[in-house]
């Protein structure tokens, strides 16, 4: 599997830049020179993010269950992300379904919580991307003056859109029922089958927004989301530090890399991932002029630490709960979407 990813990276740059030789010795030497203490710390930060997600979900589930178990939420979160790695994007619904089953609450309510969680993460990722990219001219990225201005303007635009979207999110919590009616009225042109599906999604989202009506809950959601992304940023910084002088990045450079890769993670290939690795190599090689071999090793390492490291824990928890791979595959249909 790892070899397939490596070959994919080489192929991309061989096509684009006519690279005919990949220095395997440099690739291997880069991995051997890693500081494993920083690498281990990165894994710790990454694993802590799943606990942070469980804390945030405990706030999202409060409208239907005020005393949800953090242990069960953490277990379902770990299994859900493991399913996502193994099965790809269709397994997104595994986590809310498992939480609903474990906590004995309606699945639709947890689909709403999932939609709200994704929106919070998207907004923060957009803000990080925008702020970091707007400062690209002050970093060590080697760009022409014209391209630097284009990226900086794009970064500010992304940041403004993210901030406005967050403001809208804060407002709709006070007008969720009105929003629901208007959305459904606007979707009236759909065929009955598609309208019913859309109605379920809209109702689920509105139900999820219920958790934001309390000022205390909203503050907690924002605080846990910021904590989540601080842990992710710490994980990336530790990974960069593990490379030493091979990746002499500062905090700003690390944020730029993290911002790009966060959007690349939207592309998910079952069992591999794809987007994370491709985006990492492109950013490191094209923007930071990092040698292809070093960029490829960094792409693999970021993927393993931020995506794959949870899999052994998720498999162990799934076995403990009596969940098979076939069972996980059937959950999307059982969720009713």
Backbone torsions as a table, in degrees:
resi	resn	phi	psi	omega
1	UNK	NA	-48.5	179.3
2	UNK	-63.7	-38.1	178.5
3	UNK	-63.3	-38.0	178.9
4	UNK	-62.3	-39.6	178.7
5	UNK	-66.6	-43.0	178.5
6	UNK	-58.3	-47.5	-179.5
7	UNK	-62.9	-34.8	177.4
8	UNK	-62.8	-43.6	179.3
9	UNK	-63.3	-44.4	-179.4
10	UNK	-62.1	-40.7	-178.7
11	UNK	-63.1	-42.9	-178.7
12	UNK	-58.8	-47.0	-176.6
13	UNK	-80.7	-23.4	174.3
14	UNK	-67.2	-36.8	178.8
15	UNK	-73.3	-39.1	-174.2
16	UNK	-81.9	-37.8	-172.4
17	UNK	-123.2	12.3	177.9
18	UNK	55.6	41.6	175.6
19	UNK	-75.3	121.9	-175.9
20	UNK	-109.8	-6.7	-177.6
21	UNK	-142.1	129.5	176.9
22	UNK	-109.1	123.3	-176.3
23	UNK	-81.3	94.1	-178.6
24	UNK	-66.7	-30.1	178.9
25	UNK	-65.3	-43.8	177.8
26	UNK	-64.6	-39.6	178.4
27	UNK	-60.3	-49.4	180.0
28	UNK	-66.1	-41.2	-179.2
29	UNK	-64.5	-35.9	178.3
30	UNK	-61.7	-43.4	179.4
31	UNK	-67.9	-37.4	-178.6
32	UNK	-69.2	-26.5	-178.3
33	UNK	-87.9	3.1	-179.7
34	UNK	-62.7	144.9	174.0
35	UNK	-87.2	106.3	-172.5
36	UNK	-71.5	-16.9	175.3
37	UNK	-68.4	-45.2	176.0
38	UNK	-64.2	-37.6	-180.0
39	UNK	-63.9	-43.6	177.9
40	UNK	-63.3	-39.4	178.5
41	UNK	-65.2	-36.5	177.2
42	UNK	-62.0	-41.0	178.1
43	UNK	-63.3	-39.1	179.2
44	UNK	-62.7	-47.4	179.3
45	UNK	-61.2	-40.7	-179.5
46	UNK	-63.0	-45.3	-179.7
47	UNK	-65.6	-31.7	177.9
48	UNK	-66.3	-25.6	-179.8
49	UNK	-62.7	-30.1	-179.0
50	UNK	-71.6	-34.5	173.9
51	UNK	-67.8	-39.2	177.1
52	UNK	-62.3	-38.8	176.8
53	UNK	-64.3	-37.4	178.7
54	UNK	-65.4	-40.0	177.6
55	UNK	-61.6	-42.1	179.4
56	UNK	-67.5	-39.1	-179.7
57	UNK	-66.5	-30.1	177.3
58	UNK	-61.7	-29.3	175.2
59	UNK	-76.6	-40.9	-178.6
60	UNK	-64.7	-30.1	-175.5
61	UNK	-87.1	-7.3	-174.5
62	UNK	-56.4	-35.5	179.6
63	UNK	-59.6	-25.7	-179.8
64	UNK	-111.3	-20.3	177.3
65	UNK	-154.7	112.7	-173.0
66	UNK	-80.6	-20.9	-174.4
67	UNK	-119.8	45.7	179.9
68	UNK	-63.0	146.2	-178.6
69	UNK	-80.5	121.9	177.6
70	UNK	-62.7	-35.7	179.6
71	UNK	-62.8	-46.3	-180.0
72	UNK	-68.2	-37.6	177.9
73	UNK	-64.1	-40.9	178.6
74	UNK	-65.1	-43.1	179.1
75	UNK	-60.5	-47.3	179.7
76	UNK	-64.3	-35.3	178.9
77	UNK	-65.4	-45.7	-179.7
78	UNK	-64.3	-44.9	178.5
79	UNK	-64.7	-39.9	-179.8
80	UNK	-62.6	-43.6	179.3
81	UNK	-71.6	-29.9	174.5
82	UNK	-64.8	-43.3	176.8
83	UNK	-62.1	-36.6	179.3
84	UNK	-64.0	-39.8	177.7
85	UNK	-65.6	-44.3	-173.7
86	UNK	-79.4	-32.3	-172.0
87	UNK	-113.5	-11.0	-179.9
88	UNK	86.8	-169.0	-173.8
89	UNK	-57.0	-33.6	178.1
90	UNK	-56.4	-21.7	-178.8
91	UNK	-84.1	7.0	177.8
92	UNK	-56.2	-32.2	-175.0
93	UNK	-81.8	-6.7	-179.0
94	UNK	-60.8	-44.9	-175.2
95	UNK	-63.5	-54.2	178.8
96	UNK	-62.1	-32.7	179.0
97	UNK	-66.4	-47.0	-179.7
98	UNK	-62.9	-40.1	178.3
99	UNK	-63.0	-42.0	178.7
100	UNK	-61.9	-41.0	-179.8
101	UNK	-68.5	-42.8	-177.5
102	UNK	-69.2	-35.1	-176.0
103	UNK	-99.0	-0.8	177.3
104	UNK	57.5	52.7	176.9
105	UNK	-128.1	161.9	-180.0
106	UNK	-60.1	139.5	179.3
107	UNK	-61.7	-38.4	-178.2
108	UNK	-59.3	-35.8	179.5
109	UNK	-64.8	-35.1	-179.1
110	UNK	-81.0	-24.8	171.1
111	UNK	-65.8	-37.3	175.3
112	UNK	-64.6	-41.3	177.5
113	UNK	-63.1	-40.1	179.2
114	UNK	-63.6	-44.2	178.9
115	UNK	-62.0	-41.2	179.9
116	UNK	-67.4	-40.8	177.8
117	UNK	-61.0	-44.6	179.7
118	UNK	-63.0	-37.2	179.3
119	UNK	-65.4	-44.1	176.9
120	UNK	-58.7	-47.1	-178.8
121	UNK	-65.0	-39.6	178.7
122	UNK	-62.6	-42.6	-179.2
123	UNK	-64.7	-43.5	-180.0
124	UNK	-67.3	-40.9	177.8
125	UNK	-61.1	-40.6	179.2
126	UNK	-65.6	-40.1	178.2
127	UNK	-65.4	-43.6	178.2
128	UNK	-61.8	-46.6	179.4
129	UNK	-60.1	-45.3	-177.6
130	UNK	-66.3	-47.3	-178.7
131	UNK	-64.8	-45.5	-179.4
132	UNK	-65.1	-43.8	-177.1
133	UNK	-69.5	-31.8	178.7
134	UNK	-65.2	-21.8	-179.6
135	UNK	-101.1	15.2	-172.1
136	UNK	-61.7	-29.8	-177.9
137	UNK	-69.5	-20.5	-179.9
138	UNK	-92.6	-3.0	-179.4
139	UNK	-92.5	-172.6	-179.4
140	UNK	-87.5	10.1	-178.5
141	UNK	-69.4	132.2	-178.7
142	UNK	-90.9	99.6	-178.8
143	UNK	-132.6	154.0	172.2
144	UNK	-69.9	162.3	-176.8
145	UNK	-61.4	-44.0	-178.9
146	UNK	-62.4	-49.4	-179.2
147	UNK	-64.6	-35.8	179.0
148	UNK	-61.2	-44.1	179.0
149	UNK	-65.8	-38.8	179.7
150	UNK	-62.2	-46.7	-179.7
151	UNK	-66.1	-39.1	179.6
152	UNK	-63.6	-44.4	179.1
153	UNK	-63.5	-41.8	177.9
154	UNK	-62.9	-36.4	179.1
155	UNK	-66.0	-45.0	178.1
156	UNK	-63.6	-38.8	178.7
157	UNK	-62.0	-45.4	179.5
158	UNK	-62.6	-40.2	179.3
159	UNK	-64.8	-41.6	179.4
160	UNK	-65.5	-43.9	179.2
161	UNK	-62.0	-40.6	178.4
162	UNK	-63.3	-42.7	179.7
163	UNK	-65.6	-41.3	178.2
164	UNK	-65.0	-39.7	179.3
165	UNK	-64.0	-39.3	177.6
166	UNK	-64.7	-39.0	177.6
167	UNK	-63.8	-39.6	177.6
168	UNK	-62.8	-40.7	178.9
169	UNK	-60.8	-39.9	179.4
170	UNK	-66.7	-29.7	-178.2
171	UNK	-80.6	-39.2	-173.4
172	UNK	-69.1	-15.1	178.1
173	UNK	-65.7	-20.3	178.8
174	UNK	-93.0	-10.7	-176.6
175	UNK	-133.2	38.5	-173.7
176	UNK	-65.4	-40.5	-178.0
177	UNK	-68.6	-41.6	176.5
178	UNK	-62.3	-42.1	178.2
179	UNK	-62.0	-40.5	-179.8
180	UNK	-61.8	-45.5	-178.8
181	UNK	-64.3	-42.3	-178.0
182	UNK	-69.0	-38.1	177.5
183	UNK	-63.7	-44.7	-179.4
184	UNK	-67.7	-36.8	175.8
185	UNK	-62.7	-39.6	179.8
186	UNK	-70.1	-20.4	-179.7
187	UNK	-97.5	11.0	-177.3
188	UNK	-62.6	-17.8	-179.0
189	UNK	-75.9	-12.9	-177.2
190	UNK	-70.9	154.6	172.9
191	UNK	-65.4	159.6	-172.9
192	UNK	-55.4	-46.0	-177.5
193	UNK	-63.6	-44.0	-179.7
194	UNK	-70.7	-34.5	179.0
195	UNK	-65.3	-41.0	179.1
196	UNK	-62.7	-40.0	177.8
197	UNK	-64.4	-44.9	179.5
198	UNK	-64.4	-37.6	179.7
199	UNK	-62.6	-39.9	177.5
200	UNK	-61.7	-43.0	-179.2
201	UNK	-65.7	-44.1	-179.3
202	UNK	-64.2	-46.1	179.7
203	UNK	-62.7	-38.5	178.4
204	UNK	-64.2	-42.0	-179.9
205	UNK	-64.9	-45.3	-179.9
206	UNK	-61.8	-39.2	177.7
207	UNK	-65.3	-37.1	177.8
208	UNK	-66.4	-34.1	179.7
209	UNK	-65.5	-20.3	179.0
210	UNK	-54.1	-31.7	-178.1
211	UNK	-69.2	-14.0	-178.9
212	UNK	-95.4	-1.9	-177.7
213	UNK	-67.3	-32.8	177.5
214	UNK	-80.0	132.1	178.1
215	UNK	-60.8	-39.4	180.0
216	UNK	-63.9	-42.2	179.6
217	UNK	-65.1	-40.4	179.4
218	UNK	-63.9	-41.2	177.9
219	UNK	-62.5	-43.0	178.8
220	UNK	-64.0	-40.9	179.4
221	UNK	-61.7	-44.1	178.8
222	UNK	-65.6	-42.9	-178.6
223	UNK	-64.3	-44.5	179.6
224	UNK	-68.7	-33.0	176.5
225	UNK	-66.6	-43.0	177.1
226	UNK	-64.2	-40.3	177.0
227	UNK	-61.0	-43.2	179.1
228	UNK	-56.6	-47.4	-176.6
229	UNK	-77.2	-26.0	172.2
230	UNK	-65.4	-39.2	176.4
231	UNK	-65.5	-39.7	177.5
232	UNK	-64.2	-44.4	178.5
233	UNK	-62.7	-40.0	177.8
234	UNK	-63.6	-38.1	177.6
235	UNK	-61.8	-47.6	179.3
236	UNK	-62.5	-42.6	-178.8
237	UNK	-63.5	-39.9	177.5
238	UNK	-64.7	-37.7	177.9
239	UNK	-64.2	-42.0	177.8
240	UNK	-64.2	-43.1	179.6
241	UNK	-63.1	-29.8	179.0
242	UNK	-63.2	-23.4	-179.8
243	UNK	-86.4	-13.0	179.4
244	UNK	61.9	-132.7	-177.5
245	UNK	-73.2	-11.8	176.9
246	UNK	-68.0	-26.4	174.9
247	UNK	-136.2	78.6	-176.6
248	UNK	-79.3	66.3	-176.0
249	UNK	-93.5	144.8	168.9
250	UNK	-94.6	-172.2	-178.4
251	UNK	-64.9	-41.8	-179.3
252	UNK	-63.2	-45.4	178.1
253	UNK	-60.3	-39.9	179.3
254	UNK	-64.1	-39.9	178.4
255	UNK	-65.2	-39.6	177.4
256	UNK	-61.3	-46.8	177.7
257	UNK	-60.1	-46.9	-178.4
258	UNK	-63.4	-38.2	179.5
259	UNK	-62.8	-46.3	178.4
260	UNK	-63.7	-46.5	-175.7
261	UNK	-66.3	-33.4	178.8
262	UNK	-59.6	-39.2	177.4
263	UNK	-77.2	-30.7	176.6
264	UNK	-65.8	-25.7	-178.9
265	UNK	-69.4	-8.2	176.5
266	UNK	-67.0	-19.8	177.9
267	UNK	-93.8	119.6	-173.9
268	UNK	-128.0	118.6	175.3
269	UNK	-103.7	124.5	-177.7
270	UNK	-50.8	126.6	175.9
271	UNK	82.2	-11.6	-177.5
272	UNK	-126.6	-54.2	-179.5
273	UNK	113.1	-62.4	171.0
274	UNK	81.2	-70.6	-172.5
275	UNK	-60.5	-40.9	-179.8
276	UNK	-59.6	-48.5	-177.1
277	UNK	-67.5	-46.8	-178.0
278	UNK	-61.4	-47.7	-178.4
279	UNK	-64.2	-39.1	178.8
280	UNK	-61.0	-47.2	-179.7
281	UNK	-63.8	-44.1	-179.5
282	UNK	-60.6	-46.0	-177.8
283	UNK	-66.9	-48.2	-178.1
284	UNK	-64.8	-42.6	-175.4
285	UNK	-79.1	-41.6	-173.7
286	UNK	-86.5	-39.5	-176.6
287	UNK	-91.1	-42.3	-175.3
288	UNK	-100.3	-0.2	178.7
289	UNK	56.0	35.1	175.6
290	UNK	-78.7	135.8	178.9
291	UNK	-51.7	145.2	-176.1
292	UNK	-55.4	-40.1	-178.0
293	UNK	-64.5	-42.7	178.8
294	UNK	-68.7	-41.7	179.2
295	UNK	-62.3	-40.3	-180.0
296	UNK	-65.7	-42.8	178.7
297	UNK	-64.2	-39.0	178.6
298	UNK	-65.9	-38.6	178.4
299	UNK	-61.5	-44.8	179.3
300	UNK	-64.9	-41.5	-177.9
301	UNK	-67.4	-42.8	178.6
302	UNK	-61.9	-42.6	179.1
303	UNK	-62.6	-45.6	-177.7
304	UNK	-63.8	-45.6	-174.8
305	UNK	-73.5	-44.4	-173.8
306	UNK	-87.1	-17.0	-175.7
307	UNK	-120.6	-49.4	-169.1
308	UNK	-87.7	-24.8	-172.8
309	UNK	-59.0	-25.5	-178.3
310	UNK	-78.3	-18.7	-171.5
311	UNK	-57.7	-48.5	179.4
312	UNK	-57.8	-39.5	178.9
313	UNK	-67.9	-40.6	179.9
314	UNK	-66.0	-40.1	178.7
315	UNK	-64.7	-42.5	179.4
316	UNK	-61.9	-43.1	179.6
317	UNK	-69.0	-37.3	178.5
318	UNK	-64.5	-42.6	177.6
319	UNK	-62.1	-42.0	179.0
320	UNK	-60.7	-35.8	-179.3
321	UNK	-88.5	1.2	179.4
322	UNK	74.0	29.7	-179.4
323	UNK	-101.0	125.7	176.6
324	UNK	-100.1	170.0	178.6
325	UNK	-64.1	-39.0	178.2
326	UNK	-63.8	-37.7	178.7
327	UNK	-65.0	-41.0	179.1
328	UNK	-65.1	-37.0	179.5
329	UNK	-64.6	-29.9	-176.4
330	UNK	-82.7	-8.2	-173.3
331	UNK	-67.9	-35.0	-178.4
332	UNK	-57.5	-43.2	179.6
333	UNK	-68.2	-38.1	-179.4
334	UNK	-68.3	-23.6	178.6
335	UNK	-70.2	-17.3	174.0
336	UNK	85.7	17.6	178.9
337	UNK	-117.6	NA	NA
